[in-house]
Amino acid sequence: SQADRYAVFGHPIGHSKSPRIHKLFAEQTGQNLVYTAQEVPADTFKAAADAFFAAGGKGLNCTVPLKELAWNYADSLSEAAAAAKAVNTLALAADGNILGDNTDGIGLLNDLTANLRIELPGAAILILGAGGACRGILAPLLKQKPASLVIANRTPARAQAIADDFKPLFPVEACGYEALPGRSFNLIINATAASLSDELPPLPAGLLAENGTCYDLAYANRPTAFVSWGLANGAAKSVDGLGMLVEQAAEAFYIWRGRRPATAPVIGLLDAERQSADRN
Ligand code: NDP
């Protein structure tokens, strides 16, 4: 029988690891599917998605800058997607409707708890950045009952808008970077796009509590600026978002195929590959 078709849409999409990750998942679980990457600028998203599903496509991942457009495109939304106001996974349902979900938050949570063994209940958490990624990861983090959660952003009003939206769930605090000196956190998550250009928000010394964790949502072949900051500031663990990338893919795979691939071997393989890529 013909293989079911899936794809990731984004712009730029050239370096996406998603086709490789889903190929490894499919091999591991014996599923017959094809997963490709397609360059889709925002202004062509609707036409491209319509064409994909009209041609029999079963599911899409959507990445930068399409997650809000995908949220609008879906016929119905999961609780996670509704809270995030962003969709990274579209799935064709049996009745022909397109379901929108967001697996970024659960992906981060799985990496933090199952892979890295970070204790979230009672933790003081700081998120840097107030874009779509911050919004996407908040609900699953807050459900873990941290002691406190602060969002710091270059534009404090954007952090405040997110804090207001999540007020019914948790008293999230919003601030600018100038309010950080003198405070300390057990877990600092970098959800800014700054790392991608080797930049770092202004972070004071002492911001990371003893035995703390730094987690950069961005990932690269070399340690990101934020991962290096964590190591230089005494982090017990300072890692980038490769684990989250594989975990969010595994959740999408589960939505589409009803099978849970093992993530650890895939994270291990991609991590080994990028280390050898960086040496070459
Ligand atoms: P957005 O563009 O929506 O948000 C960007 C945020 O970064 C804004 O808060 C912006 O601040 C801030 N920012 C950008 N440049 C700087 C800078 N030089 N200094 C300080 N702050 C800056 O991006 P997303 O939320 O979609 O994505 C954020 C990151 O998360 C990206 O690196 C992305 O790759 C990563 N990501 C990783 C995933 C994974 O699976 N590992 C999944 C999803 C995202 P301001 O509001 O002031 O403009």
py3Dmol code that shows the C-alpha trace and the ligand (Angstrom):
import py3Dmol

protein = """\
ATOM      1  CA  SER A   1       0.000   0.000   0.000  1.00  0.00           C
ATOM      2  CA  GLN A   2       1.069   3.594  -0.561  1.00  0.00           C
ATOM      3  CA  ALA A   3       2.976   5.363   2.208  1.00  0.00           C
ATOM      4  CA  ASP A   4       1.112   8.057   4.191  1.00  0.00           C
ATOM      5  CA  ARG A   5       2.536  11.514   3.551  1.00  0.00           C
ATOM      6  CA  TYR A   6       3.627  14.096   6.144  1.00  0.00           C
ATOM      7  CA  ALA A   7       5.684  17.273   5.880  1.00  0.00           C
ATOM      8  CA  VAL A   8       7.142  20.199   7.788  1.00  0.00           C
ATOM      9  CA  PHE A   9       6.407  23.674   6.424  1.00  0.00           C
ATOM     10  CA  GLY A  10       8.551  26.682   7.348  1.00  0.00           C
ATOM     11  CA  HIS A  11      10.699  29.527   6.090  1.00  0.00           C
ATOM     12  CA  PRO A  12      13.635  28.974   6.073  1.00  0.00           C
ATOM     13  CA  ILE A  13      13.353  25.167   6.211  1.00  0.00           C
ATOM     14  CA  GLY A  14      16.608  24.017   4.586  1.00  0.00           C
ATOM     15  CA  HIS A  15      18.368  22.820   7.749  1.00  0.00           C
ATOM     16  CA  SER A  16      15.332  21.188   9.385  1.00  0.00           C
ATOM     17  CA  LYS A  17      16.137  17.971  11.241  1.00  0.00           C
ATOM     18  CA  SER A  18      12.470  16.923  11.294  1.00  0.00           C
ATOM     19  CA  PRO A  19      12.529  14.677   8.167  1.00  0.00           C
ATOM     20  CA  ARG A  20      15.443  12.730   9.656  1.00  0.00           C
ATOM     21  CA  ILE A  21      13.794  12.454  13.082  1.00  0.00           C
ATOM     22  CA  HIS A  22      10.504  11.164  11.648  1.00  0.00           C
ATOM     23  CA  LYS A  23      12.340   8.730   9.371  1.00  0.00           C
ATOM     24  CA  LEU A  24      14.110   7.297  12.438  1.00  0.00           C
ATOM     25  CA  PHE A  25      10.779   7.097  14.324  1.00  0.00           C
ATOM     26  CA  ALA A  26       9.109   5.344  11.363  1.00  0.00           C
ATOM     27  CA  GLU A  27      11.934   2.799  11.055  1.00  0.00           C
ATOM     28  CA  GLN A  28      11.884   2.165  14.787  1.00  0.00           C
ATOM     29  CA  THR A  29       8.109   1.557  14.936  1.00  0.00           C
ATOM     30  CA  GLY A  30       7.718  -0.129  11.519  1.00  0.00           C
ATOM     31  CA  GLN A  31       5.432   2.561  10.099  1.00  0.00           C
ATOM     32  CA  ASN A  32       5.117   3.128   6.350  1.00  0.00           C
ATOM     33  CA  LEU A  33       5.317   6.895   5.862  1.00  0.00           C
ATOM     34  CA  VAL A  34       7.104   9.640   3.967  1.00  0.00           C
ATOM     35  CA  TYR A  35       8.033  12.946   5.670  1.00  0.00           C
ATOM     36  CA  THR A  36       9.449  15.837   3.655  1.00  0.00           C
ATOM     37  CA  ALA A  37      10.457  19.471   4.313  1.00  0.00           C
ATOM     38  CA  GLN A  38       8.834  22.200   2.224  1.00  0.00           C
ATOM     39  CA  GLU A  39       9.875  25.836   1.941  1.00  0.00           C
ATOM     40  CA  VAL A  40       6.654  27.796   2.640  1.00  0.00           C
ATOM     41  CA  PRO A  41       6.752  31.572   3.205  1.00  0.00           C
ATOM     42  CA  ALA A  42       3.880  32.970   5.276  1.00  0.00           C
ATOM     43  CA  ASP A  43       1.980  34.465   2.328  1.00  0.00           C
ATOM     44  CA  THR A  44       1.679  31.070   0.616  1.00  0.00           C
ATOM     45  CA  PHE A  45       0.827  29.013   3.719  1.00  0.00           C
ATOM     46  CA  LYS A  46      -2.903  28.581   3.163  1.00  0.00           C
ATOM     47  CA  ALA A  47      -2.545  27.587  -0.497  1.00  0.00           C
ATOM     48  CA  ALA A  48       0.295  25.180   0.308  1.00  0.00           C
ATOM     49  CA  ALA A  49      -1.605  23.543   3.181  1.00  0.00           C
ATOM     50  CA  ASP A  50      -4.799  23.253   1.094  1.00  0.00           C
ATOM     51  CA  ALA A  51      -2.812  21.645  -1.736  1.00  0.00           C
ATOM     52  CA  PHE A  52      -1.036  19.261   0.651  1.00  0.00           C
ATOM     53  CA  PHE A  53      -4.236  17.929   2.215  1.00  0.00           C
ATOM     54  CA  ALA A  54      -6.124  17.904  -1.132  1.00  0.00           C
ATOM     55  CA  ALA A  55      -3.375  15.627  -2.481  1.00  0.00           C
ATOM     56  CA  GLY A  56      -3.957  13.158   0.359  1.00  0.00           C
ATOM     57  CA  GLY A  57      -1.409  14.419   2.919  1.00  0.00           C
ATOM     58  CA  LYS A  58      -2.124  13.171   6.457  1.00  0.00           C
ATOM     59  CA  GLY A  59      -0.327  15.662   8.718  1.00  0.00           C
ATOM     60  CA  LEU A  60       1.873  18.743   8.863  1.00  0.00           C
ATOM     61  CA  ASN A  61       4.359  20.259  11.233  1.00  0.00           C
ATOM     62  CA  CYS A  62       4.549  24.047  11.062  1.00  0.00           C
ATOM     63  CA  THR A  63       7.528  26.040  12.242  1.00  0.00           C
ATOM     64  CA  VAL A  64       8.744  29.657  12.057  1.00  0.00           C
ATOM     65  CA  PRO A  65       6.948  31.836  10.870  1.00  0.00           C
ATOM     66  CA  LEU A  66       3.788  29.762  10.387  1.00  0.00           C
ATOM     67  CA  LYS A  67       2.596  28.673  13.842  1.00  0.00           C
ATOM     68  CA  GLU A  68      -0.007  31.432  14.224  1.00  0.00           C
ATOM     69  CA  LEU A  69      -1.270  30.928  10.666  1.00  0.00           C
ATOM     70  CA  ALA A  70      -1.616  27.204  11.386  1.00  0.00           C
ATOM     71  CA  TRP A  71      -3.588  28.088  14.528  1.00  0.00           C
ATOM     72  CA  ASN A  72      -6.026  30.010  12.300  1.00  0.00           C
ATOM     73  CA  TYR A  73      -6.073  27.251   9.680  1.00  0.00           C
ATOM     74  CA  ALA A  74      -7.126  24.399  11.991  1.00  0.00           C
ATOM     75  CA  ASP A  75     -10.821  23.439  12.143  1.00  0.00           C
ATOM     76  CA  SER A  76     -10.476  22.606  15.842  1.00  0.00           C
ATOM     77  CA  LEU A  77      -7.801  23.092  18.497  1.00  0.00           C
ATOM     78  CA  SER A  78      -6.398  21.007  21.338  1.00  0.00           C
ATOM     79  CA  GLU A  79      -6.282  22.588  24.801  1.00  0.00           C
ATOM     80  CA  ALA A  80      -2.513  23.103  24.408  1.00  0.00           C
ATOM     81  CA  ALA A  81      -2.903  24.824  21.037  1.00  0.00           C
ATOM     82  CA  ALA A  82      -5.695  27.050  22.287  1.00  0.00           C
ATOM     83  CA  ALA A  83      -3.588  28.174  25.274  1.00  0.00           C
ATOM     84  CA  ALA A  84      -0.476  28.692  23.141  1.00  0.00           C
ATOM     85  CA  LYS A  85      -2.320  30.597  20.390  1.00  0.00           C
ATOM     86  CA  ALA A  86       0.024  28.685  18.096  1.00  0.00           C
ATOM     87  CA  VAL A  87      -0.075  25.327  16.279  1.00  0.00           C
ATOM     88  CA  ASN A  88       2.958  23.236  15.360  1.00  0.00           C
ATOM     89  CA  THR A  89       1.066  20.057  14.395  1.00  0.00           C
ATOM     90  CA  LEU A  90      -1.881  19.666  12.007  1.00  0.00           C
ATOM     91  CA  ALA A  91      -3.574  16.288  11.661  1.00  0.00           C
ATOM     92  CA  LEU A  92      -6.233  15.119   9.210  1.00  0.00           C
ATOM     93  CA  ALA A  93      -9.067  13.510  11.178  1.00  0.00           C
ATOM     94  CA  ALA A  94     -11.254  10.646   9.933  1.00  0.00           C
ATOM     95  CA  ASP A  95     -14.148  13.084   9.338  1.00  0.00           C
ATOM     96  CA  GLY A  96     -11.967  15.271   7.104  1.00  0.00           C
ATOM     97  CA  ASN A  97     -11.475  18.030   9.686  1.00  0.00           C
ATOM     98  CA  ILE A  98      -7.989  19.396  10.338  1.00  0.00           C
ATOM     99  CA  LEU A  99      -7.021  19.254  14.014  1.00  0.00           C
ATOM    100  CA  GLY A 100      -4.492  21.754  15.367  1.00  0.00           C
ATOM    101  CA  ASP A 101      -2.231  20.823  18.264  1.00  0.00           C
ATOM    102  CA  ASN A 102       0.892  22.243  19.894  1.00  0.00           C
ATOM    103  CA  THR A 103       3.487  19.729  21.071  1.00  0.00           C
ATOM    104  CA  ASP A 104       6.291  22.215  21.894  1.00  0.00           C
ATOM    105  CA  GLY A 105       5.315  22.554  25.567  1.00  0.00           C
ATOM    106  CA  ILE A 106       4.937  18.840  26.241  1.00  0.00           C
ATOM    107  CA  GLY A 107       8.162  18.289  24.289  1.00  0.00           C
ATOM    108  CA  LEU A 108      10.084  20.630  26.575  1.00  0.00           C
ATOM    109  CA  LEU A 109       8.429  19.140  29.655  1.00  0.00           C
ATOM    110  CA  ASN A 110       9.360  15.596  28.626  1.00  0.00           C
ATOM    111  CA  ASP A 111      12.959  16.613  27.987  1.00  0.00           C
ATOM    112  CA  LEU A 112      13.245  18.425  31.332  1.00  0.00           C
ATOM    113  CA  THR A 113      11.626  15.715  33.438  1.00  0.00           C
ATOM    114  CA  ALA A 114      12.145  12.339  31.709  1.00  0.00           C
ATOM    115  CA  ASN A 115      15.539  12.976  30.091  1.00  0.00           C
ATOM    116  CA  LEU A 116      17.233  15.561  32.312  1.00  0.00           C
ATOM    117  CA  ARG A 117      15.496  14.606  35.599  1.00  0.00           C
ATOM    118  CA  ILE A 118      14.872  18.223  36.610  1.00  0.00           C
ATOM    119  CA  GLU A 119      12.602  18.712  39.645  1.00  0.00           C
ATOM    120  CA  LEU A 120       9.957  21.283  38.604  1.00  0.00           C
ATOM    121  CA  PRO A 121       7.521  21.302  41.553  1.00  0.00           C
ATOM    122  CA  GLY A 122       8.670  24.065  43.913  1.00  0.00           C
ATOM    123  CA  ALA A 123      11.261  25.452  41.482  1.00  0.00           C
ATOM    124  CA  ALA A 124      11.803  29.163  40.825  1.00  0.00           C
ATOM    125  CA  ILE A 125      11.619  29.423  37.018  1.00  0.00           C
ATOM    126  CA  LEU A 126      12.706  32.308  34.786  1.00  0.00           C
ATOM    127  CA  ILE A 127      11.785  32.451  31.092  1.00  0.00           C
ATOM    128  CA  LEU A 128      13.709  34.882  28.896  1.00  0.00           C
ATOM    129  CA  GLY A 129      11.666  36.097  25.922  1.00  0.00           C
ATOM    130  CA  ALA A 130       7.946  36.538  25.346  1.00  0.00           C
ATOM    131  CA  GLY A 131       7.338  35.305  21.790  1.00  0.00           C
ATOM    132  CA  GLY A 132       5.419  32.309  20.505  1.00  0.00           C
ATOM    133  CA  ALA A 133       7.763  29.767  22.088  1.00  0.00           C
ATOM    134  CA  CYS A 134       7.296  31.278  25.571  1.00  0.00           C
ATOM    135  CA  ARG A 135       3.527  31.118  25.144  1.00  0.00           C
ATOM    136  CA  GLY A 136       3.723  27.519  23.942  1.00  0.00           C
ATOM    137  CA  ILE A 137       5.702  26.159  26.895  1.00  0.00           C
ATOM    138  CA  LEU A 138       3.911  27.956  29.741  1.00  0.00           C
ATOM    139  CA  ALA A 139       0.851  25.794  30.412  1.00  0.00           C
ATOM    140  CA  PRO A 140       2.702  22.474  30.855  1.00  0.00           C
ATOM    141  CA  LEU A 141       5.338  24.137  33.067  1.00  0.00           C
ATOM    142  CA  LEU A 142       2.718  25.810  35.281  1.00  0.00           C
ATOM    143  CA  LYS A 143       0.865  22.507  35.745  1.00  0.00           C
ATOM    144  CA  GLN A 144       4.027  21.199  37.468  1.00  0.00           C
ATOM    145  CA  LYS A 145       3.404  23.694  40.313  1.00  0.00           C
ATOM    146  CA  PRO A 146       6.648  25.685  40.386  1.00  0.00           C
ATOM    147  CA  ALA A 147       7.141  28.030  43.355  1.00  0.00           C
ATOM    148  CA  SER A 148       7.258  31.004  40.997  1.00  0.00           C
ATOM    149  CA  LEU A 149       7.505  31.818  37.321  1.00  0.00           C
ATOM    150  CA  VAL A 150       8.886  35.065  35.921  1.00  0.00           C
ATOM    151  CA  ILE A 151       8.965  36.127  32.269  1.00  0.00           C
ATOM    152  CA  ALA A 152      11.643  38.716  31.444  1.00  0.00           C
ATOM    153  CA  ASN A 153      11.570  40.359  28.034  1.00  0.00           C
ATOM    154  CA  ARG A 154      13.284  43.186  26.158  1.00  0.00           C
ATOM    155  CA  THR A 155       9.786  44.558  25.510  1.00  0.00           C
ATOM    156  CA  PRO A 156       8.191  44.111  28.970  1.00  0.00           C
ATOM    157  CA  ALA A 157       4.654  44.781  27.666  1.00  0.00           C
ATOM    158  CA  ARG A 158       4.766  41.533  25.650  1.00  0.00           C
ATOM    159  CA  ALA A 159       5.702  39.591  28.813  1.00  0.00           C
ATOM    160  CA  GLN A 160       2.894  41.337  30.693  1.00  0.00           C
ATOM    161  CA  ALA A 161       0.350  40.398  28.017  1.00  0.00           C
ATOM    162  CA  ILE A 162       1.270  36.713  28.402  1.00  0.00           C
ATOM    163  CA  ALA A 163       1.184  36.957  32.217  1.00  0.00           C
ATOM    164  CA  ASP A 164      -2.323  38.465  31.969  1.00  0.00           C
ATOM    165  CA  ASP A 165      -3.522  35.628  29.713  1.00  0.00           C
ATOM    166  CA  PHE A 166      -2.262  32.969  32.125  1.00  0.00           C
ATOM    167  CA  LYS A 167      -3.488  34.706  35.304  1.00  0.00           C
ATOM    168  CA  PRO A 168      -6.398  32.251  35.783  1.00  0.00           C
ATOM    169  CA  LEU A 169      -3.858  29.396  35.875  1.00  0.00           C
ATOM    170  CA  PHE A 170      -0.954  30.910  37.839  1.00  0.00           C
ATOM    171  CA  PRO A 171       0.366  34.294  39.113  1.00  0.00           C
ATOM    172  CA  VAL A 172       3.020  34.696  36.405  1.00  0.00           C
ATOM    173  CA  GLU A 173       5.264  37.737  36.940  1.00  0.00           C
ATOM    174  CA  ALA A 174       6.456  39.891  34.013  1.00  0.00           C
ATOM    175  CA  CYS A 175       9.428  42.265  33.914  1.00  0.00           C
ATOM    176  CA  GLY A 176      12.235  43.778  31.877  1.00  0.00           C
ATOM    177  CA  TYR A 177      15.882  42.656  32.157  1.00  0.00           C
ATOM    178  CA  GLU A 178      16.716  45.611  34.421  1.00  0.00           C
ATOM    179  CA  ALA A 179      14.573  44.028  37.167  1.00  0.00           C
ATOM    180  CA  LEU A 180      16.696  40.839  37.339  1.00  0.00           C
ATOM    181  CA  PRO A 181      19.763  41.851  39.423  1.00  0.00           C
ATOM    182  CA  GLY A 182      19.472  40.474  42.967  1.00  0.00           C
ATOM    183  CA  ARG A 183      17.110  37.635  42.034  1.00  0.00           C
ATOM    184  CA  SER A 184      17.955  33.968  41.526  1.00  0.00           C
ATOM    185  CA  PHE A 185      16.282  30.997  39.832  1.00  0.00           C
ATOM    186  CA  ASN A 186      16.627  27.205  39.815  1.00  0.00           C
ATOM    187  CA  LEU A 187      15.747  26.937  36.132  1.00  0.00           C
ATOM    188  CA  ILE A 188      16.378  29.571  33.453  1.00  0.00           C
ATOM    189  CA  ILE A 189      14.845  28.903  30.035  1.00  0.00           C
ATOM    190  CA  ASN A 190      16.018  30.966  27.071  1.00  0.00           C
ATOM    191  CA  ALA A 191      13.019  31.441  24.767  1.00  0.00           C
ATOM    192  CA  THR A 192      14.475  34.439  22.938  1.00  0.00           C
ATOM    193  CA  ALA A 193      15.645  34.212  19.365  1.00  0.00           C
ATOM    194  CA  ALA A 194      18.889  35.932  20.462  1.00  0.00           C
ATOM    195  CA  SER A 195      21.031  32.772  20.622  1.00  0.00           C
ATOM    196  CA  LEU A 196      20.555  32.172  16.926  1.00  0.00           C
ATOM    197  CA  SER A 197      22.611  35.311  16.246  1.00  0.00           C
ATOM    198  CA  ASP A 198      25.084  34.495  19.043  1.00  0.00           C
ATOM    199  CA  GLU A 199      23.593  37.243  21.223  1.00  0.00           C
ATOM    200  CA  LEU A 200      22.488  37.117  24.820  1.00  0.00           C
ATOM    201  CA  PRO A 201      20.082  39.258  26.846  1.00  0.00           C
ATOM    202  CA  PRO A 202      21.862  41.175  29.655  1.00  0.00           C
ATOM    203  CA  LEU A 203      21.962  38.620  32.511  1.00  0.00           C
ATOM    204  CA  PRO A 204      23.421  39.572  35.915  1.00  0.00           C
ATOM    205  CA  ALA A 205      25.862  37.336  37.827  1.00  0.00           C
ATOM    206  CA  GLY A 206      24.112  35.326  40.544  1.00  0.00           C
ATOM    207  CA  LEU A 207      20.934  34.906  38.478  1.00  0.00           C
ATOM    208  CA  LEU A 208      21.276  31.114  38.509  1.00  0.00           C
ATOM    209  CA  ALA A 209      20.791  29.454  41.912  1.00  0.00           C
ATOM    210  CA  GLU A 210      23.270  26.833  43.122  1.00  0.00           C
ATOM    211  CA  ASN A 211      22.812  23.504  41.310  1.00  0.00           C
ATOM    212  CA  GLY A 212      20.574  25.270  38.767  1.00  0.00           C
ATOM    213  CA  THR A 213      19.685  24.379  35.181  1.00  0.00           C
ATOM    214  CA  CYS A 214      19.967  26.436  31.997  1.00  0.00           C
ATOM    215  CA  TYR A 215      17.875  25.385  28.996  1.00  0.00           C
ATOM    216  CA  ASP A 216      18.097  27.080  25.602  1.00  0.00           C
ATOM    217  CA  LEU A 217      15.127  26.347  23.324  1.00  0.00           C
ATOM    218  CA  ALA A 218      17.395  27.102  20.369  1.00  0.00           C
ATOM    219  CA  TYR A 219      19.857  24.422  19.225  1.00  0.00           C
ATOM    220  CA  ALA A 220      23.024  24.449  17.163  1.00  0.00           C
ATOM    221  CA  ASN A 221      26.025  22.273  16.364  1.00  0.00           C
ATOM    222  CA  ARG A 222      28.107  24.322  18.824  1.00  0.00           C
ATOM    223  CA  PRO A 223      27.100  25.376  22.366  1.00  0.00           C
ATOM    224  CA  THR A 224      24.812  28.427  22.025  1.00  0.00           C
ATOM    225  CA  ALA A 225      25.714  31.736  23.714  1.00  0.00           C
ATOM    226  CA  PHE A 226      23.181  30.949  26.462  1.00  0.00           C
ATOM    227  CA  VAL A 227      24.428  27.386  27.028  1.00  0.00           C
ATOM    228  CA  SER A 228      27.945  28.823  27.407  1.00  0.00           C
ATOM    229  CA  TRP A 229      26.641  31.473  29.833  1.00  0.00           C
ATOM    230  CA  GLY A 230      25.078  28.700  31.945  1.00  0.00           C
ATOM    231  CA  LEU A 231      28.312  26.701  32.054  1.00  0.00           C
ATOM    232  CA  ALA A 232      30.278  29.846  32.997  1.00  0.00           C
ATOM    233  CA  ASN A 233      27.736  30.650  35.739  1.00  0.00           C
ATOM    234  CA  GLY A 234      27.888  27.335  37.575  1.00  0.00           C
ATOM    235  CA  ALA A 235      24.949  25.446  36.051  1.00  0.00           C
ATOM    236  CA  ALA A 236      24.724  21.769  37.053  1.00  0.00           C
ATOM    237  CA  LYS A 237      23.152  21.254  33.613  1.00  0.00           C
ATOM    238  CA  SER A 238      23.219  23.678  30.677  1.00  0.00           C
ATOM    239  CA  VAL A 239      21.727  22.274  27.489  1.00  0.00           C
ATOM    240  CA  ASP A 240      20.164  23.374  24.223  1.00  0.00           C
ATOM    241  CA  GLY A 241      16.823  22.474  22.635  1.00  0.00           C
ATOM    242  CA  LEU A 242      17.800  19.380  20.654  1.00  0.00           C
ATOM    243  CA  GLY A 243      16.026  17.154  23.191  1.00  0.00           C
ATOM    244  CA  MET A 244      12.894  19.312  22.989  1.00  0.00           C
ATOM    245  CA  LEU A 245      12.993  19.130  19.203  1.00  0.00           C
ATOM    246  CA  VAL A 246      12.993  15.320  19.261  1.00  0.00           C
ATOM    247  CA  GLU A 247      10.371  15.173  22.038  1.00  0.00           C
ATOM    248  CA  GLN A 248       7.934  17.540  20.265  1.00  0.00           C
ATOM    249  CA  ALA A 249       8.380  15.414  17.134  1.00  0.00           C
ATOM    250  CA  ALA A 250       7.613  12.257  19.112  1.00  0.00           C
ATOM    251  CA  GLU A 251       4.360  13.792  20.376  1.00  0.00           C
ATOM    252  CA  ALA A 252       3.382  14.762  16.812  1.00  0.00           C
ATOM    253  CA  PHE A 253       4.225  11.220  15.662  1.00  0.00           C
ATOM    254  CA  TYR A 254       1.959   9.867  18.416  1.00  0.00           C
ATOM    255  CA  ILE A 255      -0.908  12.167  17.339  1.00  0.00           C
ATOM    256  CA  TRP A 256      -0.584  10.979  13.733  1.00  0.00           C
ATOM    257  CA  ARG A 257       0.292   7.316  14.167  1.00  0.00           C
ATOM    258  CA  GLY A 258      -0.833   6.331  17.683  1.00  0.00           C
ATOM    259  CA  ARG A 259       2.640   4.949  18.397  1.00  0.00           C
ATOM    260  CA  ARG A 260       5.249   6.275  20.831  1.00  0.00           C
ATOM    261  CA  PRO A 261       8.793   6.060  19.468  1.00  0.00           C
ATOM    262  CA  ALA A 262      11.716   5.800  21.901  1.00  0.00           C
ATOM    263  CA  THR A 263      13.334   9.254  21.922  1.00  0.00           C
ATOM    264  CA  ALA A 264      16.604   8.627  23.772  1.00  0.00           C
ATOM    265  CA  PRO A 265      18.335   6.746  20.918  1.00  0.00           C
ATOM    266  CA  VAL A 266      17.310   9.450  18.426  1.00  0.00           C
ATOM    267  CA  ILE A 267      18.547  12.293  20.662  1.00  0.00           C
ATOM    268  CA  GLY A 268      21.786  10.367  21.204  1.00  0.00           C
ATOM    269  CA  LEU A 269      22.304   9.816  17.484  1.00  0.00           C
ATOM    270  CA  LEU A 270      21.626  13.455  16.489  1.00  0.00           C
ATOM    271  CA  ASP A 271      23.847  14.697  19.304  1.00  0.00           C
ATOM    272  CA  ALA A 272      26.722  12.437  18.195  1.00  0.00           C
ATOM    273  CA  GLU A 273      26.272  13.519  14.571  1.00  0.00           C
ATOM    274  CA  ARG A 274      26.398  17.224  15.353  1.00  0.00           C
ATOM    275  CA  GLN A 275      29.501  16.794  17.470  1.00  0.00           C
ATOM    276  CA  SER A 276      31.311  15.099  14.613  1.00  0.00           C
ATOM    277  CA  ALA A 277      29.908  17.704  12.163  1.00  0.00           C
ATOM    278  CA  ASP A 278      31.388  20.457  14.330  1.00  0.00           C
ATOM    279  CA  ARG A 279      34.820  18.766  14.353  1.00  0.00           C
ATOM    280  CA  ASN A 280      34.904  18.526  10.553  1.00  0.00           C
TER     281      ASN A 280
END
"""
ligand_1 = """\
48
NDP
P 9.689 34.928 18.432
O 10.284 35.649 17.286
O 8.209 34.754 18.538
O 10.173 35.614 19.811
C 11.439 36.101 19.930
C 11.690 36.627 21.358
O 13.069 36.835 21.443
C 11.004 37.944 21.662
O 10.591 37.938 23.016
C 12.121 38.961 21.436
O 12.020 40.104 22.269
C 13.317 38.151 21.867
N 14.577 38.592 21.245
C 14.960 38.465 19.943
N 16.197 38.937 19.760
C 16.632 39.369 20.975
C 17.842 39.951 21.447
N 18.858 40.187 20.610
N 17.945 40.250 22.766
C 16.920 40.016 23.595
N 15.742 39.459 23.216
C 15.601 39.146 21.913
O 10.434 33.516 18.425
P 9.855 32.153 19.010
O 9.242 32.423 20.326
O 9.046 31.479 17.976
O 11.184 31.258 19.164
C 12.165 31.542 20.159
C 13.273 30.496 20.123
O 12.791 29.217 20.492
C 13.914 30.325 18.750
O 15.321 30.263 18.931
C 13.381 28.988 18.275
O 14.294 28.357 17.400
C 13.253 28.243 19.575
N 12.318 27.101 19.524
C 12.812 25.827 19.693
C 11.966 24.715 19.664
C 12.541 23.333 19.848
O 11.869 22.354 19.541
N 13.747 23.192 20.370
C 10.505 24.866 19.459
C 10.088 26.250 19.328
C 10.970 27.301 19.349
P 11.018 41.326 21.914
O 9.655 40.887 22.312
O 11.517 42.449 22.757
O 11.169 41.569 20.438
"""
view = py3Dmol.view(width=600, height=400)
view.addModel(protein, "pdb")
view.setStyle({"model": 0}, {"cartoon": {"style": "trace"}})
view.addModel(ligand_1, "xyz")
view.setStyle({"model": 1}, {"stick": {}})
view.zoomTo()
view.show()
